[in-house]
C-alpha cells in the first residue's frame, strides 16, 4: 500500500513515519510539511537516520496514493478535506476535526463551527476495540484523542454492561509533555515544565465530548466529569476513572466483565497483580508500544469502582492506534507493524 503522510513534521507524524517505514505491507511515498519543505525528514526526526532518504514536500506537491494519513494540526484538515479526499480512496485523519458526529458540538468544545458538517457521519471513529466492523469498510477514519482513548478503554466494558450508574463518571488523566505537540510555549519551556504537576484543564477538556459520544450505549448518555493534569513525563497517560456500581459486585464478577469485553483484543491487557511494583497500569513501561493496560479496584467502603488505564499518548493514543485501524481497513492482521512491547527499564 502506497501511503502519503500529510503534516509529517510533528510528533504524531514522526511516529506514523517510524511505524510505516517498518510496516511490511506499506511504502511511504511522500511526507509533507510547509515549514520543513525541501529538508530531509531525518533533520526533524533524527531517530530515523539510515532508515529513509525522504524529503518533506509542500502540500501543493502531493500526488495520489492508496492511503492518505493526515497529521495536520487541529482545524486544518476540516479546511482541506475536499482536496485530501481527491488524492486517495481512503483517508485517516489524526486530528480532532472529524471525531465528533454532532456538528453542534464543535462550537461548544472547539469554539468554532464545522465547515463540512455533512462529512462528519462519513467518518468512523478510529478505535478498533469499539468500531472494528465499521473500520473494515470505511473510506474516512478519524483519529482518537489520547486522553479520550485512555478513558474510553478504561470504562467501555462497565458502561456497555450496564453495571454502573451513568452519572457521575469522574475521570482524571495525567499526561506527559509530548501530548502538547512540538511547538514551544511557556508551558513547555524546560524550567517551567520540569518536575511540574500542573492541573492545566480541571474542567471543560475537549476530549470530554469524545468520551461521552463513545460511552453512550443503547441511548444511555453518561454524565462525564473530566480533569487533566500535566506531569513530568515525555510520553504516557495514566487515567484514573471513578464510577459507582448499581449493585454490589465482587472482584470475580468485574474480572468477568473485562475478560468478556477484551479477552480477544490484541492490544488490551488486564493488569491486576498481587505482588511487585507494577501491580496496576503504569505508562512508563508502555513507551513506544501500542498497548493499553487496564486495571481496577473495588472500594470496600462504598459502591465505587476505580478503573486505571495507561498508554503511550503518541502510540495507542495517536499514531499506533491509527496504524491498527489501517490494518483493519486493509484486511491485514491487526498487529502487523505494531509488535514492539515497550521498554523496561526506561
C-alpha positions in Angstrom: 0.0 0.0 0.0 1.4 3.4 -1.1 0.9 5.9 1.8 1.4 9.6 1.9 1.7 11.4 5.3 0.4 15.0 5.4 1.9 17.2 8.1 4.7 14.8 9.0 7.0 17.1 11.0 5.1 16.9 14.3 5.4 14.2 16.9 2.4 12.2 15.7 3.6 12.5 12.1 7.1 11.3 13.1 5.6 8.3 14.9 3.5 7.5 11.9 6.5 7.6 9.7 8.5 5.4 12.1 5.8 2.8 12.1 5.0 2.7 8.4 8.7 2.5 7.4 8.9 -0.7 9.4 5.5 -2.0 8.2 5.9 -4.9 5.8 2.8 -4.0 3.8 3.2 -0.2 3.3 5.5 2.1 1.3 5.7 5.7 2.4 5.9 7.6 -0.8 5.6 11.2 0.4 5.7 13.3 3.6 4.6 16.9 3.7 5.5 19.9 5.8 5.1 23.5 4.9 7.8 24.7 7.3 10.3 21.9 6.5 9.7 21.6 2.8 12.9 20.5 0.9 14.6 19.2 4.0 15.3 15.6 4.8 12.8 14.1 7.2 15.7 13.0 9.4 16.5 16.6 10.1 13.3 16.7 12.2 13.1 13.0 13.1 16.8 12.1 13.8 15.8 8.6 15.2 15.1 7.7 11.5 18.6 8.3 10.3 19.7 5.5 8.0 16.0 4.4 7.5 14.8 6.8 4.9 16.1 9.4 2.4 12.7 11.0 2.0 12.4 14.8 2.0 9.5 16.9 3.1 7.2 18.2 0.2 4.8 21.0 0.2 1.1 20.3 0.4 0.5 21.5 -3.2 3.1 18.9 -4.3 1.0 16.0 -3.0 0.5 13.2 -5.5 -2.2 10.4 -5.4 -1.6 7.5 -3.1 -3.5 4.4 -1.9 -4.0 5.9 1.5 -3.5 9.4 2.9 -2.7 9.9 6.6 -3.3 13.5 7.7 -1.4 14.6 10.8 -2.2 18.2 10.3 -2.8 20.4 13.4 -6.4 20.6 14.7 -8.5 22.8 12.5 -6.6 22.4 9.2 -7.9 19.0 7.9 -11.5 20.3 8.0 -10.5 23.2 5.8 -8.6 20.9 3.3 -10.8 17.8 3.4 -12.0 18.1 -0.2 -8.5 18.3 -1.6 -7.3 15.5 0.6 -10.2 13.2 -0.4 -9.3 13.6 -4.1 -5.8 12.3 -3.6 -6.6 8.8 -2.1 -9.5 6.4 -2.0 -9.0 6.1 1.8 -8.1 8.7 4.4 -7.1 8.6 8.1 -7.2 12.0 9.9 -5.4 12.0 13.3 -6.6 15.5 14.3 -9.8 16.3 16.2 -11.5 17.6 13.1 -13.8 14.7 12.4 -14.1 12.8 15.7 -17.5 14.1 16.8 -20.6 13.1 14.9 -22.6 16.1 16.1 -21.7 19.3 14.3 -23.3 21.3 17.0 -20.7 20.0 19.4 -17.8 21.8 17.7 -18.7 25.4 18.7 -19.2 24.1 22.3 -15.9 22.2 22.6 -13.7 23.7 19.9 -15.0 27.3 19.7 -15.9 27.3 16.0 -18.5 26.0 13.5 -17.5 22.9 11.5 -17.1 23.9 7.8 -18.1 20.4 6.5 -20.8 19.2 8.8 -22.2 16.8 6.1 -19.0 14.8 6.2 -19.0 14.0 9.9 -21.2 11.0 9.6 -19.0 9.5 6.9 -16.0 9.3 9.3 -15.6 6.2 11.5 -14.2 6.9 15.0 -10.9 5.0 14.7 -10.9 2.9 17.8 -10.8 -0.8 16.7 -11.9 -2.1 20.0 -15.3 -0.4 19.5 -15.6 0.0 15.7 -13.8 -2.9 14.1 -16.6 -3.8 11.8 -17.2 -0.2 10.5 -13.4 0.3 10.0 -13.2 -2.7 7.7 -15.3 -0.9 5.1 -14.6 2.7 5.9 -13.3 5.3 3.5 -12.8 8.0 6.1 -11.4 7.3 9.6 -10.9 9.8 12.4 -8.1 9.7 14.9 -8.9 9.4 18.6 -7.9 11.8 21.3 -5.2 10.4 23.5 -6.9 11.2 26.8 -10.2 10.1 25.4 -8.7 6.8 24.3 -7.4 6.1 27.8 -10.8 6.9 29.4 -12.9 5.1 26.8 -10.9 1.9 27.0 -11.0 2.0 30.8 -14.7 2.4 31.1 -16.4 0.8 28.0 -16.9 -2.6 29.5 -18.6 -1.2 32.5 -20.9 1.2 30.6 -21.8 -1.3 27.9 -22.7 -4.0 30.5 -24.9 -1.5 32.4 -23.5 -2.3 35.8 -22.5 1.3 36.8 -24.6 4.4 37.2 -24.5 6.8 34.3 -23.9 9.9 36.4 -21.4 10.8 37.7 -18.4 9.3 35.8 -15.4 11.1 37.2 -12.1 11.0 35.2 -8.6 12.3 36.0 -5.9 12.0 33.3 -2.2 12.6 34.0 -0.3 13.2 30.7 3.2 13.8 29.5 4.5 16.8 27.6 4.5 15.3 24.1 0.7 15.4 24.1 1.1 19.2 23.7 2.9 18.8 20.4 6.3 20.1 19.3 5.5 23.8 19.1 7.2 25.5 22.1 5.2 27.6 24.6 5.7 29.0 28.1 4.0 25.9 29.5 6.5 23.6 27.8 9.6 25.7 28.5 12.0 23.3 30.3 12.4 25.4 33.5 8.6 25.7 33.8 7.8 22.1 32.8 10.4 20.1 34.7 9.2 18.5 37.9 5.8 20.1 37.4 2.5 18.6 38.4 0.1 21.2 36.8 -3.6 20.9 36.5 -3.9 22.5 33.1 -7.6 21.6 32.5 -9.5 21.0 35.7 -12.8 21.3 33.8 -14.0 21.6 30.2 -11.4 19.4 28.5 -12.3 18.9 24.8 -11.9 15.2 25.0 -15.0 15.0 27.2 -17.2 15.2 24.1 -15.5 12.1 22.6 -15.8 10.2 25.8 -19.5 10.9 26.1 -20.0 10.0 22.5 -18.2 6.7 22.6 -19.5 5.6 26.0 -23.2 6.2 25.1 -24.6 2.7 24.6 -28.2 2.0 23.7 -29.1 5.6 24.0 -27.8 5.9 27.6 -25.7 9.0 27.8 -23.2 9.2 30.7 -22.5 12.3 32.8 -18.8 12.7 32.4 -16.7 15.0 34.6 -13.1 15.2 33.5 -9.9 16.8 34.7 -6.4 16.8 33.1 -3.0 17.2 34.8 0.4 17.7 33.2 3.2 15.6 34.7 6.9 15.3 34.3 6.8 12.6 31.6 7.5 13.0 27.9 5.3 10.1 26.8 2.5 8.5 28.7 -1.0 8.8 30.2 -2.4 7.4 33.4 -6.2 7.6 33.6 -8.0 7.2 36.9 -11.7 6.8 36.4 -14.3 6.6 39.2 -17.8 5.1 38.7 -20.5 3.9 41.0 -21.9 0.4 40.8 -25.7 0.0 40.7 -25.4 -3.2 42.7 -22.6 -4.8 44.7 -20.2 -6.8 42.6 -17.2 -8.8 43.7 -13.8 -8.9 42.0 -14.5 -12.1 40.1 -17.6 -10.6 38.5 -15.8 -7.4 37.4 -13.0 -9.6 36.0 -15.6 -11.4 34.0 -16.9 -8.2 32.5 -13.5 -7.1 31.4 -12.5 -10.5 30.2 -15.6 -10.9 28.1 -15.1 -7.5 26.5 -11.3 -7.6 25.9 -10.4 -11.3 26.0 -9.6 -11.4 22.3 -8.2 -7.8 21.9 -4.5 -7.9 20.9 -3.6 -4.6 22.5 -5.6 -4.5 25.7 -4.0 -6.2 28.8 -5.9 -6.5 32.1 -3.3 -5.8 34.8 -4.0 -6.7 38.4 -1.0 -8.2 40.1 -0.8 -9.2 43.7 2.9 -8.5 44.1 5.6 -6.3 42.7 5.8 -2.6 41.9 3.8 -2.9 38.7 0.6 -4.2 40.2 -1.5 -1.6 38.4 -1.2 0.0 34.9 2.0 2.1 34.6 2.7 4.3 31.4 6.4 4.2 31.9 6.7 0.6 30.7 4.5 1.2 27.6 6.6 3.8 25.9 6.8 3.1 22.2 4.2 0.3 22.4 0.6 0.2 21.2 -0.7 -1.5 24.3 -3.3 -0.1 26.7 -3.1 -1.6 30.2 -6.3 -1.6 32.2 -6.8 -2.4 35.9 -9.4 -1.8 38.6 -10.0 -1.7 42.3 -13.3 -2.0 44.2 -13.7 0.4 47.1 -14.6 -1.8 50.2 -16.2 1.2 52.0 -18.7 2.1 49.2 -20.1 1.1 45.8 -17.3 2.9 44.0 -15.1 1.2 41.4 -11.8 2.8 40.4 -10.5 1.9 36.9 -6.9 2.7 35.9 -5.6 2.7 32.3 -2.2 3.5 30.9 -0.9 4.0 27.4 1.7 5.9 25.3 -0.1 9.0 24.1 1.8 9.1 20.8 1.1 5.4 20.1 -2.2 3.9 21.3 -3.3 7.4 21.8 -2.4 8.5 18.3 -0.2 7.0 15.6 -0.1 3.4 16.8 -3.9 3.3 17.1 -4.1 4.8 13.5 -1.9 2.0 12.2 -4.0 -0.6 14.0 -7.1 1.0 12.3 -5.2 0.9 8.9 -4.6 -2.8 9.3 -8.3 -3.4 9.9 -9.2 -1.2 6.9 -6.8 -3.2 4.7 -7.9 -6.6 6.0 -4.4 -7.4 7.3 -3.5 -9.0 10.7 -4.3 -6.3 13.2 -0.9 -6.4 15.0 1.1 -6.0 11.8 3.9 -3.5 12.3 2.9 -3.0 16.0 4.8 -5.8 17.8 7.1 -3.6 19.9 6.4 -4.4 23.6 7.8 -1.3 25.3 11.0 -0.9 27.3 11.9 -1.8 30.8 13.7 -0.1 32.5 13.4 3.3 30.8 
